[in-house]
Amino acid sequence: QITPLSRTDWENTGLHLTADDFTNRKFNFSTVKELSTALSVSEGYLKVLFTEQLKIPPKKYITEKKMLQARSMITSGTPPTQAALQCGYTNYVTFYRLYVKLFGVTPMQDYQNKK
C-alpha cells in the first residue's frame, strides 16, 4: 500500500519543509535533486534521512506520490495520457508499466471504471 508521509514522519526528518507542504503539492518535485535543492541539503544526505527515518528512498517516494496523483486524476476522469504528462511522464510506456506494477490494473481500466 502506498501512503503519503504523515506530518509526524516528515517532521521527524528534521528538514525545513512541512508534511502539508509536500503532501498538498505546494512543492511539486519530480526528482530527488529538485527536492534536495529546495531543502538546501545534498542528495546523499536526503537519501540517508529518508532511508533511516522514513524507511523509503526519496526517489521511490516521489515516484509513488506522482503515481498516486496520476491515479486520482484518471479515476476522476482525466484521460490516462494526459494524466501521465501532467505528472511528468513524457514516455507513456514507462508510465504504463509503472502504473500496472503499482496498482495491478492498467490506466485505461481505472479510467473506464472511474468513480
Secondary structure, DSSP 8 states (H G I E B T S, - for coil): ------HHHHHTTT-SS-HHHHHTTSS--SSHHHHHHHHTS-HHHHHHHIIIIISS-HHHHHHHHHHHHHHHHHHTT--HHHHHHHTT-S-HHHHHHHHHHHHSS-HHHHHHT--
